[in-house]
């Protein structure tokens, strides 16, 4: 892997990106930067969102600017106001040690007079949405005669939004001798038309494969009756403490209705669709970026150009008709090496569409049973226990109040106090899920065998043999290793005990623990592959209330429930 210096990036830019936390170039940066800095032809770069595209074109664009010339030398076009602002902000960060370079985002929905004032002062880089740029050109305040670099970011989105004629008009004002870079997540026919008409001997760079989803995104689907889709959505959300997600809907009406229902049911959600004014849209987006709102319910059009990091989930409230749209949706999570989850909540008539998406993106969807009330409540309780363990306690501030609180609650036993804390947090959840039914759709018709003779997936998880479920438990999430430990619920061992043991036994950097499955006689949990052997070594030989711990990296083909049963039986025989 090369360094930014080896790619030819100048020292002021390297200093800025290092301070921003860029340790080494991402694949798209490694391939695009030297070509833009050199004498390479025009470029079409096919890459998913979240792959480092802005730095890939932004660093060489900044480096090629002559700061002594106070006229536009580079033009970056984006489909939406949000993406326009994001690119402008990123370029400002990259150029912090090149003070004479001015970057100006211009877009609709904001004061054109203030943008004109900034343009008259002189800028070298314009980041623009097509409509507002054409308006400024026609007013005579933008001259593109000195532009030597044109970047079309999310070109497929611009075409989807009907900007083809606007792009052609803008390019007619740009000198013929220019370098042109086109970024797109997919390659529709109209992209090739633009390339053939406006680009010279272009080179195509593909990061990943055409139309494929991000590598570190899990694709999961739940199948329910159409009437139960909202109930399934709530269960998915309740089963994901700490969720930070976009929920995609097909229509504005569905978007507003689902957001209203989530808000009514006590969730931090907001709607984003075309019926909102620009001011309302800005308020919603600020709340979502600041994580005041944890779930954004949006249409595809409203979410175009939306750039938000650290999404844990993308939830498809039904599948889109176009696979490229699904790729865009799922590509919003699992960015920058982090894992993400793309969930589809579908009814039986959408199964064929699901298989088509699988074929095109080259990935299989995991069929999961809709989380049961018992599993949701257990997961939420463990999450509460984890939050209690990790909460920062201000000893000095709280100490003066403790005596009064202790007197008030001294009649409660430790167990009673714990029950009340849990009830305070979970009464609503417990009441809601009391006697709640299973809502999975059960397909009574077996699917036909495919050409290889493999029968279709007709059984939902709760219909599958116990051995298959056990094997699923022994399989780690992507990027993790599954670890076995020989204590479980029967030993009074729960998630909090595991976290406590790891914190106590392993010094240095805290170990990240993923999915935890607590069984009566043993437990299985995920840790990052790099930490697995260290965790096993630390746990093996430790003591848990008189029981000697054995731990190992779990074997997916080994049935630990039988080992647990044998040990239980052997112990009983010895005692008798």
N, C-alpha and C positions, 0 to 999 in steps of 0.2 A: 504494500500500500504506500502510495506517494504522500509527501507532505505538501502543504499549500505553497511552501517555498519552491519545491521541485516543480510544481505546476506553473510557476512564474508569477505568483501573486506578490505584489509589492509589499514592502515592510510596513507602511502605515495601515494597509488593509489587513495584513496578518495580525498586527497588534490588536486591531479592533475585534476580529473574529475570535482570537484566543481569549480575550476578555469576555466575549459572549458565550464561551464554553465550547467552541468548535475545536475538538482535539485533532481530528484528521478529516480529510475530504470524504464525503459520501460518494457512492459510485457515479451518480449523475454529475456531480461537481468534477470528479476526476476526469470524466470524458468530455465535458463541455468547455470548462475553463481554458485549457491550453488551446483549443481550437478557436475560441473567440479572441484570445490574445494573439494568436498567430495569423497566418494568411489563409486559413481554411475557408472552404465554401460556405454558403448558407447552410443552416442546420434545422432539421426537424427532430425534436427530442420527444420521444414517447416515454412518459414517466407518470406514475401515480402521484396524487397529492401526498404531501408529507415526506417527500424524498429529498428535500434540500434544493428545490428548483430555484428559489429566489437568489440564493447565494451563487448558484451555478451561472446565472446570467448577470446578477447584480455586481459581483466582484470584478469581472472583466469589463463590464460597462463603465463602472467607476474609474477603473485604471486607464481606460482609453479616453477619458474626458480631458480636454485642455481647459484648465481652470481660468486661463487668461481670457478666454472667449466667453462672453456672457450671453450667449444665444443657445437655443436648444440644439444639442448634439446627439442625444439619445431619446428615443420615444418608446415607452413601454405601455402597451394597451392591455386592459383587463376587462372582464365582463361586468363586474359589479363594483359599486362604491366601496364595499367592505374589503374586497381584495385589493382595490386601488390604494386604500388607506394603509393596509397591511404591508404592501410592497414599499410604499413611500416610507413607512416607519422603519422597515428593515434596512433600506438603503441609507437612511439617516444614521442608523446604528453602525453600519459598515464604514461609513465615511466620516466618523467622528474625528479622525486624525487627518482629514483633508478638508480643512475649514473653508476653503474657497469654492468648493463644489456645492451647488444649490439644487435640491430635488424638490419638485412641486407636484403633489397629487391634484388633479382637476377632475371633478365629477359632478353629476347632477344632484339636486337636492340640497345644495349649499350655495352661499352667496357668490354669484358670478363676478360681482364687482371686486370683492376681496381677492379672487383669483386673478383678475385682470391687473390689479395693483401689484401683486407679486410678480407676475409675468413682465411687467414694465421695468421692474428692478433688475431683471436678468436672471434666468435660470438655465442650467445646462442639461438637466434631465427632467422630462415630463412623464409622469405616470398618469394615464387618463382612461376614462371610460369613453367609448366611441362617440356617443351623442353629444356630450359636453365639449369634447375636443373639436368636433365639426362646428359647433356654435362659435367657439373662440376663433377658429380659423376664418369663418365667414365675417366675423367682426373685425378681422385684420390685426388681432393682438397676438396671434401665434403664427410664426413663420418657421417652416420646417426645411428651409434651404440648406442649413448646415448639418442636418441630421445624418450621421454616418452609421447608426445602429438602430434597428427596429426589432422589438421583441413583442410577440403576440403570446400572452400567457393565457392558459386555459382556452386555447383557440376553439376547441370543440364546443365549449360552453357558449362562446360568443356566437358561433354559428347556430346553436340550438335556440339562442335568444333572438335570432333574426338580424344579426349585425353584419351579414355578408356585404350588403350594398354599402354600409357605412365604412367597413374596412377597405373596400375597393376605392371609395372616395378619398379616404385619408392617405392611402398609399400613393394616390395620384399626385399628392403634394410633396412627396418625399423624393429626393434625388435618386436617379437610377443606380448610381454608384453608391451602394450602401451594403452593410452586412445585415442579414435578416435571420432571426432565430424564432422558431415557432415551437411552443410547448403545448402538448396535448396529452390527455390521459388515454384517448382512443384515437383511431384513425378512420373517421367516416370519409365518404367519397368527396365531400366538399373541401376537406382539408387538402386532399391531393390536387383539387382544382386550383386552390390558392397557391399551392407550392409550384405547380407547373406554370402558372401565369406570372407570379411575382418573385419567384426565387430562382437563382442561377446555380445550376449544377449542385443542387442541395445534397447534403449528406444526412442519412437517417440514423439516429442513435436511439436504440431501444434499451431502456433500463428495466429488466424483467422481461415479460412477454406481452405482446399486444393483448389488451383487454383482460389481463389477469389481475386477480386481487392481490393485496399486500400479503407478503409471506407470513407475517406474524399476526394475522387475523384469523380467529376461529369462526367458522360459519355454522350456525345452529338453527334448526327450525323446530317449532312446536306446531302440531296440527290439532285444531279444535273446530267445533261447529262455528259457523259464521256468527251466530248470536252470542257466543262465548269469547269473542276476540278481546273485548275490553277487559273481561275478567282475567283472561290469560295475561294481558299486558300488566295488570296490577300485580299478579303473582310473580311475574318476571322481575318487576321493579322491587317488590318486597323481598325477593330472594337475592337482591344485589345491594347490600348496604354500601353506601359511599358511591352510588351510581352517579355518573356525569354523562348524559347521553343526549343524542338527537333522535327523536321518534319521527320517522318519515311517513306521511300520509299522501294519498293520491289527490285529494281535493281540498280546497279551502274550507269547505263546510265540515269535512271530517276533522281537519286540523283544529278548527276552533272548538268543535264539539268535544273532541277528546281532551284538549287542553282544559276546557271548562270543567269536564268531569273529574279530571285529575286534581284540579284546584279545589273543587267541591269536596273531594275525598281526602284532602289534607296534604297533597304533594306540592312541592315547589316546582311548578311548571308554568310555562308561558307558550303562547301560540305565535308563529311567525309565518305570515302569508301575504299575498298581494293586496288584500283589502286594508292593510295597515298603512297609515301615513308614514312618511320618512322619519318624522319625529318619534312616533310610536315604535317604529322598527329600531331606531337607535337606542331607545330606552330599554327595549327587550334585549338587544344584543349586549348592552353594557351589563345588565343584570346577569346574563348568562356567562359572559367572560369573567365577571367578578365572582362567579359561582354563588351569587345570591339565589339564582335559579339553577336547579340541578338537571332539569329536563326541558329541552326545547322541542316543541311539537311543530313540525315544519313541512311545507310543501317543497318539492325539489327546486322549483323556480325560485322561491324565496331564499333557499339555502345556498344558491349558487354563489361561488366566490367566498363563502363563509370560511374563515380560517381560524379554527380553535384547536389548541393543543390539549393533550391529556384526556381526550374522551375515552371513557371506559367501555361504552357500548354505542352501537348504532342499532336501532330497532326499526325493522321494516313492518309497519302495520299493514301487511299485504305486500305482494311483490310488484315491482314496476314492470311495464310491458317491454321495456328496452333493457337489455343486459348491461349496456354501457352505463345506464343510470344506476343500476345496482352496484357496479364497480365503483362509481363515484361515491355512492353512499358509504359502502363498506370501507373505502379508502380513507375516510375521515377519522377512523380509529386505528390503533396499532401503528402509530407514527414514530419516527426517530428511534427505531429499535425496540419500542415498548410493545407489549402484547395488547390486543384488543379483541372485542367480540362483536360480530355482526349477527343479529338475531332476526329471523323471519317468523312472524306469527301468521299462519296460513290456514285456509280451509281446504277440504279435499280436492276441490276443482282446480286449485293452484299447484298441485303436485307436479303436473306435466311441465309447467313453467319453471318450477324449481329444478327439475332434471335438465332442462335446457340451459339454465344459468350455470349449473355444475359443469356441463359439457364445455361451455365457452370459457369459463374462468379456470378450468382445470383443477377444481377443488371439490371435495365432497362436503355436503352439509351433514352435520351430526343431527340425528333425530333424537330429541330429548323429550322425556315426559314432563308435562307442565308441573312445576314445583308443587309438592303437596303442602297443605297447611302445617303439618308436623315438621317438615323440613324447613319451611320458611321461618317458623317460630324458633326452632332450634338455632338456625343460622343467625337470626336477629339477636337472640340471647347471647350467643358466643361473641357477637360483635359488640354488644353492650359490655360484656365482661372484659373484652379487650380494651375498649375505650376507658373503662374504669381503671384498669391496670396502668394505662399509659397517660392518664390525665395529669397535667402539671398542677401540683399543689403549692399554693402560696402559703407556706408555713406561718410566716409572721402575720400576714393579713387575716388568716382564718382562725389563728389560735385564740384570739380574744372572744370569738363567738362560740367556740367549742363547749365551754362549760355550760352555757345556757341551753344549747342544743342537746347536750348529753343528759341534763336534768329532764328536759322535755321528753326524751325518748328512752330513759333508763328502764322503763317498765317493759320494753320490747327485748326479746331474746335476739341473738345474732341471726337466727334463722328467720324470725318474724320480720326483722329489719330488712333482710335481703329480699324476702317476699314482697314487701311493700315497695322497695326500690324498683323491682322488676315490674310490679303491677302498675306503678306510676308511669312507666315507660311503655308498657305493652298492653294495657287494658283494651285500648281501641283495636289493636291487632288481634288479641285473643277473642274479643267479642265478634269481630268480623269473620274470623275463620272457624268459629264454633260450628260444627256439623257441616262445614263446607264440602261440597261433593267433588269428585274427580271430574275434570272437564276435558280430558283428552278425547279426540275423535278416534273411534275404533273403526278401522276399515274392514268391513266384512268380506270384501272381495279380494282374493289373492291376486297379486299382479302376475302377469305372464312372465315366463322365464325369458331371459335375454339370450342372445346368440351363444353365449358361453355356457348356457344351461343353469345360470345362477338365478334363484328365485328372487323376486322383488321383495323389497322391505315392507312387509304388510303388517308386522306386529309392532305395537307401541311398546315402550320399555317395560311397562308393568306386566305385559304378556310374555316377556322373554323368560327363558329358563334361568333359574337361580345362578347357575354356573356362569352364564354370560354376564349377569349383573355383577357377580363377584370379580370377574375379569376386568370389567369397566372400572371398578374401584381400584384395581391394581395398576391402572394405566395413568401415567402422569400427563399433566397439561404440557403443551408445547414449550420447550425451553426449560422444563423442570424435570427433576428426578423424583420418583415415588419412594418414600422411606417407610419401612415397617418398624413398629415398636410393640413389644409384647405386653402392653397394658391397655385396658380399655374401660368402658363405662362400669363394668362389673367391679373394677378395682378403684372406682371413684376418680378415674382419670378423665379430664375434660380439656378443652382447648386452652383454657387459661393455665392449666398445669403444664402443658407442653411448652407454651410460650415462656413461662417462668423458668422451666428447666433449661431451655436453650439460652435464655439471657444469663442464667447463673453459670452454666457450664462452658459457654463459648465467649471468650474475651474478644475485644476489638469490634469490628464492624458488625452491626446487628444483622442476623440472618433473616431474610424475607421468607415467610411461610405462606404457601398458597392454599389450595384446597385441603381440608382436613376431613377425614371420615373416621368417626369414632364408632367402633363396634363393641359388643359386650366383652370379648376377651383380648382384643388387640386394636391397634389404630394404624391408619395409613395417612400420610400427609406429604405434600409437595414442597420441595425446596429447590432453589436454582441448582442446575447441574454442577456448577463450580463449587457449591457449598455442601453437596451431598455426602461425600466421604468424611468431611470434617464433622458434620452433624452426627453421622453414624458412629464415628470414633468417640465423640464426646458423650453420647448417650449410653453406649455399651458399657456395662459394668456399674452404671450409676444405680442409686437406690431410690425407689418410690415407696415410701411407707413400708419398708421391710421386704419389698419385692425387688429382686435383682433384675435390672433392665437388660434386655437383648434387643439389638437393633440391626437392621441390614437394609441394603438397597433392594426394594421390592422386585420380585420376579413376577412378571405379568402372567406366567403360566403356573404359578404355584398357588394352591388354595390354602390361604392362611387360616380360614375358618376351621378346617380339619385339624390343623396343628393346634389351634386354640382349644378345640374340643378334646383332643387327645391329652393335652396338658391338664385340662380341667379334670378329665376322667382319671388320669394318673394320680393327680393330687388327692382326689377323693378316695381312691383305692388305698393309697398310702396311709391316710388318716384312719381308715376303717381297720 
